Amino acid sequence: MYQYTEFDRQFVQARADQYRDQLTRWQSGQLAEDDFRPLRLQNGWYVQRYAPMLRVAVPYGELSSAQVRVLAKIAREYDQPNAALFEDAQAAQDKLGPVNLKSGLSVASKLTAGYAHFTTRQNIQYNWIPLDKSADVMDLLASVSMHGIQTSGNCIRNITSDERAGIAADEIADPRPFGEILRQWSTLHPEFAFLPRKFKIAISGAREDRAATAWHDVGLHLIRNAEGELGFKVQVGGGMGRTPIIGTVIREFLPWHQIMNFIEAIVRVYNRYGRRDNMYKARIKILVKAEGQKYIDDVEAEYLQIMEHDGGPHTITQAELDRVTASFVPPTLKCDRKSADAKIANILRAAAEDDIEFGRWLKQNVAPHQNPDLRCVTLSFKRLGQAPGDATADQLDVAADLADQFSAGEVRVTHDQNLLLPWVRCDELPELWRAARKAGFARPNIRLLTDMIACPGGDFCSLANARSIPIAEAITERYQDMDELHDLGEIDLHISGCINSCGHHHSGHIGILGVDKDGLEWYQVSLGGSDGSTLSGAPVPGKVVGPSFSAAEVPEAIEAVLETYRRQREAGETFIATLRRTGIDPFKAAANSARFSAAASAAV
């Protein structure tokens, strides 16, 4: 993984020192609240429903075990609400009222221990760090080359990628060096520090898009043309929120060395014409949709200006690419000389003799690797009694230990809010499985229904209309039988607490969106969304099945949808394939029938 240079380390520490001075001046009254707010936001410090929230950048999802241990230390020692916050949160919970579910997490249940939260954009968040401790946390992060720079504000945000970048068996080229070059270029870029709205870039180098690139402001996909030359397919204007839009391809092939010049043109045109009078219409997707071909033509004209008049100042040289690529050399691992085929045969035989769960784990949690002696292994952080994407301090420490023992000291944050070990030897899979199972990370549910995406929702976020966590918990509790989960097969379930779509509900095979109706929590259900993966097919937003559901009705509606799938599916057919073959109508009818059944049961 990339190692920060001395300049990088000094830069991050200087930023932490600068923030400490700003915090001290704010505390003493020398810096007004309105002046301090943009300064803390530039370092990832929000103020949410009950307390500050810190977002930590994890460029393209890579973390060392040392960094994970510092994240655990922050969770354990700093992510702790005080008594006043506890009382405020509990009072707010009581005011929201019961969610009327058989079970569900409340705010209070999350106040007993420090947590970190993995986001869909490969960042880490904390929800209870008091601002008077924030400078200490910044210093801790800086000690392992981490920070919250550009995790907030109207700037180019953390650049994300495929969690299997550099190791995927279907990879065309490693996107991480390009992600790192773009990170260095975009960090505090003076022209792009105050864009009309936040700006997100995702990059993938594999045949399968595991980075949801089409749903980003800019989506970059490494490809090779007919001559074998490396370049990018460039999409612009994707996004979720109030107006879900799939990005428009504006270049089918751009030579790799021109990617920064071209993105400069994209963002300059956006900076020039993007709406600043209405934050709901300020994202680049609105500009691209409104202007169409004119936007594309303006980008090409700007790009020509940059190349011919300015001399292409951001052209990436081969020497620079080689310099950065050298930081992504695979670790040296001692592998025995037995063939990979023989190793896997032995492992599968052991699975049959040992435990059916091991065989399921191999199928769901273990993925192919470029190196035939290695595998990628996902640690599942989706379990009953814990919100999707949450990790306790102890769990983070165990994950760091597993990374040191089995994965050359490296983990990756996945788009689906889990952790991935990228360097696992085939012959160590049984030992890793036993260790992961002991830690609670080996549940073989990756890509299944309970491996759901969910935002923190109304339990924490001041923007949310409804709580996500109790809905996720109720569905998880209902589908604990692993035989049933594996029979249902691969299903993407995504939950957002509001239209801002942090839970990516638009791209879920099943999407759940929290909405406000006269001050009460309700939920829309959508079906047929896709993030662009091979399983899901071309990226597309899901379709809403009808009027919103109460919290109590949501699990009933999901169960009705899944029962319809069982009845309608053909042999070997996945949920999304059945839905697309039959159309949405039978599923829509089933969901709405469940609403009336739930209402009748409640009345009785």
N, C-alpha and C positions, 0 to 999 in steps of 0.2 A: 504494500500500500504506500501511498505518497507520504514522504517525510518532509515536514516543513523545513525550509532553509533557515539560516540564522536571521535573515531579513524578515521572514514570515514570523518567526518567534518574537523578534523584537517589536514588530508591528502589532501583534496581538497583545503583548504585554503593555506596550505604550497605550493602546486603546483602553485596556483595563485600568491603567493608572489615570488616564484622562477621565474615565467614568467615575472613579473614586473621588476625584476633585469636584466633579459636577454634583455628585450625590452629597458631598460634604457641604458645598455651598447652598444647595437646596435645603438641606436640613437646618442650616443656620439662618435661613431666610434671605441670603444674599442672591439666590437665584429663584425667580418666581416660578410658580407651578406651570404656567403656560410656556415658559422658556425651558423648563426641565423636561416636560413631557416628550417633545420630539427627540431630545437627547437620549432618554431612556429607551424610547421605541427603536432608535437606531441601533441599540444593543440588545434588542429582543425582549425588553421588559414592558409587558402590558399590565393594565389593571383590569381584572375580570370581575365576575359577579360578586365574589366575596373577598378576593385577595389578589396580589400580583401574580402574574403568570410569566414564566421565563421560557422562551423558545431558543434552543441551542442548535446551531447549524451542524449538520453532518453531511458534508459534501459527498455526493453520489453514494451515500449510505455507508461508507467504510469507517470502522472503528477498531482501534487496537484494544487489547485486553486492559492495558494501563488506562486508557481513556474510559472504558466501561467501569473500572473500579472507582475512578474519580466521580463519574456520574452516580454510582452507588453511594459514595460518601456524601454527595450533595443531597441525595434523596434522604439518607439516614439522618444527617445532622442539620439540614436547613429546610427541608420540605415538611415542616411541622406547623400546623395552625395553632395559634395561641387560644386561650380560653375565650377571649372576646370574639374571635373569628368563629370558633366552634358554635357559640351561642347564636351569632348572627346567621350562620349557615343553617343551623337547626331550625331557627325561627322561620327562615325563608322556605325550608323544606316543609314545615307545618303549614305555611301559608299556601304552598302549591297544592297541598292535600294529597291523599293517597292516590296511587296510580291504579288501584283496584286490580292488581295482578296477584297471582298466588305468591310470588316472591319478587323481589327486586332490590337493587342496591339503592341506598339513600346516601345523601351527603355524609351523614354521620358515620356510616360504615367505612368511609374512606378517610376518616380523620385519625385513625389509630396508628398509622405507620406512613413513612415517607414513600412516595411513588414517583416514578418517572413514567412518561407516556410517549410511546412511539406514534408518530403521525404518518399519514399517507404520503407525505413528501419527505420521508426519511429523516425528519428532525426528531428532537427530543424535547418534551415540554414538562414543566413543573408547575403545580397549581397553588402552592402554599408558602412560597419563600417570601418573607417580609422584606420590604424595600431597604430597611436599615441594615440588612445582611447581604444585600445584592452585590456590593463591591467585593466582599469576601468571596462570594461565589464566582465572580468574574476572575479573580486572581487564581482560584482553584482551576477553573477552565483553562486559563492561559498557561498554567503549569504543564498541561498536556496538549498544548496547541489547539485549544477549542475556544469558541466564542459564540456570541449571538448576533454578530454583525450581519446586517441585511436579512434578518429573519422577520423583519417588520418594515413598514413604510412603503412608499411608492417608488420602489427601486427594483433592480434585478435581484430576485430572491435566490435562495439556495438552489443550486443546479442538481437535479436528480437524475438517476440512471437505473438501469436494470441491476437488481441485486446480484445477478450472476455475471456482471461485467468482468471481462478478462478471464473467465473460467467456463462460460457456457459452451456446450457442445455444438450449438447451432450458430456460434458467433462468426460474423464476417470480419470484424475488427474490434479491438478493445476501445470502448468509448471513454474510459477513465482519463487518459492523457488529454483528450480534447475537453472533457469536463473540467479538469484542473486548469488548463490554459484559459478557458472561459471564466473560471472562478477568479483567477488572478487578474484578468483583464477587466472584469466587471466590478471588482471590489472597490467601492468608493469612486467609481467612474464619475467625474464631475458633471458630465453632460446628462447622466442618467440617474442622478441622486434624487430628483424630484419629478418623476414621471406623472402623467395623469392618474395612474393607478398602479398597483403592484404588478410585477411582471415575472412570469415563471417559465423556466426553460427545462425541458427534459430531453435526454439523449439516450439512444439505444444503438447497440452495434450488432444485434443478433437478428436472425430471421423472424423469430417471434418477438412481438413487442410486449415486453414485461414492464415497461416504464410508462404506459398509458400516454404516449407522446402526443397523440391526436387531441388530447384533452387539455393541452397546455397552450400558453400564449405563443410559444415557439416550440415545436417538436422537431427534433433532429434524428434522422435515421441513417446510419452509415450503410452505404451500398457500394457495389462495384458496377461500372458500366460495361458495355459490350467489349471494350478493350481491356478490361480488368483493372482500370484505374479506380482508386478509392475516392469517394466523395459522399455528399450528404443529400438525401431527399429532405426538403425543408417545408414544413407546414407552419402556418401562422393563423392565429385567431381562434384557437380552441379554448374551451372553458366551460365551467358548469354554472353555478349560481342561478340567478333568476332566468337567464337565457342560455340554456345548454346548447353549445355549438361545437361541431367537429371542425378542427383546423383545416384551412384551405391549403392545398399544395401550391406553392408559388415557385418552386424550383424542383424539377424532377431529379436534377443532378447538378451539384455544385462542387467543384474541386475542393478537397479537404483544406488546403492551405488558405482558402479565401473565406472560411466560415466566419471569422471575426469581422472582416470588412462587410460581409453581407448582413450579419446581425446588426452591426452598427447602422447600416442603411435602414433596416427594418425598424429599429427603435427610434432613429432620428425622425422618420416619417410619422411614427406614432406620437412622439413627443411634440411634433409640430401641429398635428391635426386632431389628436385625441381630445375627447370631451373633458373639460375641467369644470364645467358648470353643474354637472350632475354625476355624483359618484356611482350611481347605478348604471350609467351609460358610459363610464370612463374606461372600461377595459378595452384592450385592442380588438377583441372579438367584435365589439359593436362597430368600431371603425371599419374593420375588414368587411363585415356584413353590409354596412351602409354604402361603402364606396366600391366594393367589388373589384373589377378589373382596374379601376383608376388607382386604387391603393397599390396593386401589384406593379402597375406602370410607374408610379411614383417611387416605389422602392428600387426598381431597376434603374431609374434615372439617378437616384441618390447614390446607388452603388457605382454607377458609371462615373459620377462626380468624384467619389472617394478613390476610385482606381486611377482615373486619368488626371484629375487635377491635384489630388492629394498624394498620389503615388502609392496607393494601397498600403498605408502605414501599419496596418495590423495583419499583414500577410504573415502566416506562420512558416518559418523556414524549417527545412528538414532537420537542421541542427537543434532548433528549439524543441521540435517534436521528439527528437531522440533524447534530449536532455530530460524532458519530463517523463517520457516513457521509461527511462532507466530507473525511475522510482517505483515502477510497477512490476518489477521482475518477480516471478513466482518464488516463494520461499524454497529453500533446499530441504527436501524431505527424504528420509530414508525409507525406501520401499523395497520389499523383497522382490526376488526375480520371478516369482510365480506369475503366470499370466493373469490378467484381470478376469478373463472368462472363468478360469479355475477358481479364483477367489470368490466370485459371485456365486458360482455353483455351490461351493461349500457353504456360503452364507445362507443361500436359499434352502439348502438341505437342513441346516441348523434351525432355520425358521420353522420349517415343517415339524421338526422334532421338539422344538422348544415351546413356542408360543405363537398363536395366530396373530397376536398384536404386533409381534416383531415383523411378520410378513407384511402386515398392513402398513406398518411404519416404513418399511423399505419401499413400498409402492407409493405412499403419499408424501412422505417427508424427505426422501432421498432422491436426488436428481443426478443425471449424467454430468460428466466433467470433461473438459478438453483433454486432461491427462487420464488415460484409461485406468490408472492405478488409484485415482482419487474420485471422490464424490462430493456434491454439495448437500448439506443437511440442514433442514429448517427446524428450528426449535419453536414449538408451538406455545404461544403465550395466550391462547384462548382456552379458558377454563371456567367452570361454574364458580361463581362467587368472586370473580375478578373481571373488571371491565376490559373489553378488547383493547389491546395495545398497552395496557398498564403493566408495569414491572416494579416489584418492591426492591428495596435496596439489597436484601438478601438474594433475591433472584438475579439481580444484576451481577453480584459477586460470583454466584455459581456459574452464570453464563461466561464470565471472564475466566474462571477456572477451566471450564470445558473448552474454551477457545485456546488457552495455553496448552492443555493436554492433547487436544485432538485437531487443532486448526491453526497451527503456527502463530497463535496469539492474535487472530483476527476474526471479527464478526462483521456482518452486514445487516443494516436495518432494511426490512423489505417494505414494499409498497402496501402489503397486506398487514402491516403492524406486527410482524414477528421478527425474529433474529435468524440469520443464516450463517452456518459455519462453512467457509468456502474451501478448506484445504484438508478434508478428512480422508485418511487412507482407507481403502476398501477393507483391508484385513482388520481394521479397528472399529468397523461399524457395530459388531455385536457389543463390544465393550462400551462404546459411546451410547448405544441404545440403553444399556443397563444404567449407565450414569445419568442419562437424560430422563429416563423413567423415574429414577429415584428422586430427581429434582422436580418432577412434574412437567417436564418439557417434551415428553415423547408421545403425547396423545396423537394418534394417526389421523388427524382431521384436516390436514392442510388441503386447501381447495374445496373442502366439504362445507356443508351448511353452517356448522358452528365456527368455522374459521372466518367469521364475519368481520367486516370493517365497521367501525363506529366511532364517531366523534365524541368528546366528553359531554356535549349537549348541555341542557339546562342545569345540570348539577353544578356546573362550573362557569360556563360561558355566558357573558352578559348579552350576547347577540341571539342566543338560542330562544326558540319559541316553545320548545318541549324537551323533555329528558330523553336521551338516547339509551343510557345505561340500563334502566329497568326493562326496557323493551328487549334489548340484547340479552339480558339475564333471563327473562321469561322464555324466550325462544330457545336459548341454550339449555335451560332446564328441561324443556319439553323434548328435546332431541339429544338425550344422553346415551341412548342405545347405539353402540358402534355398528352393530349389524344393520340397523335401520339407516344410519348415516351413510354407510358404504353402499347400501342398496339404492339410496337416493342418488348417489354419485356426486359429481362435481357441480356445485352451485355457488355463485357469487351473491352473497347477501350483504348489502351496504345500507347503513343507517346514518342519517344526518339529523341534527336537532333543529336546523333552520335552513332557509333557502340558500345560505352561503355555501352549502354543499361540502363542508370539510370531510364528511363521511362518504363522499362520492356516490350518493344514492342514484344519481342519473345513470351511472355506468354499471349498476348491479343487475344481474339477472332478475333479482328481486330487490327493489329499492324501497326504503321507508324514509319518509320526510316528516319531521315534526312541524306542525303548523299551529297557529293561535286562532282560536274561535271564541270571541267574547271573553278572553282571559283564561280560557281552559286549553289543556293540551290535547291535540288531535293529531292524526297521522295519515298522510297520503301513502298509498301503496302503488308502486309502478312495476311493470314487468317488461323484460326483453332488452334491458340495457347491456352495453358491452364496452369493455375498456380497450379492445383491440387485440386481445390475446388470441392464440390459435383456437383455444376452446370456445371463446366467445364470438369469434368472427369479427367482421368489420365493426369499428366503433360506432355506436349509435346510442342516443338517450332512450331510456325506457318510457313506456306509455302508462299514464295514470289509469287505474282500473275503475275509478268512480269517486264518489264523495268520500271524505276522510272518515277514518275509524277512530273510535275511542281507544285508549290504551288497552283496555280489557279485550277489545275486539281484534286487535292486531294479531296475537298468536293464533286465534281461531281462523282468521283470514289466511294466514300463512299456511296453516295446516290444510285448509280447504284447497289452496292452490297446489300444494304438494300431493294431495290425494288425487286431484285431477290429473296431475302428471303421471302418477302411477297407473291410472286407468287408461290414459291416452298413449303412453309411450310404446314404441316398438322395440324389439329386441336390441339391446346395446345402445339405445338412444339416450342422450343426455337431456337434462331438463331444458336447456336453451334450444337444443335441436328440436325437441318435441313442441315447444312453444312456437317456434318459427314455422314448423310444418303445419300445425293446426290453426295457428292464429291465436290472438289474445282472447277471443270471445268466450270460449269455455272456461278459461281461468278467471276471467272477469266475473262471469256469472257465479262461479263457485265462491269467490271472495265476497261478493255482495250477499249471497245467500247466508254465508257465515255471519255476516253482520246482523242479520235479522234473527238468526238462531241464538247468537250471543245476547242480543237484546231481550229475547223471549226468556232465556235462562235467567237473566238478571232480574226480570220482572217477577218470575216465580220465586 
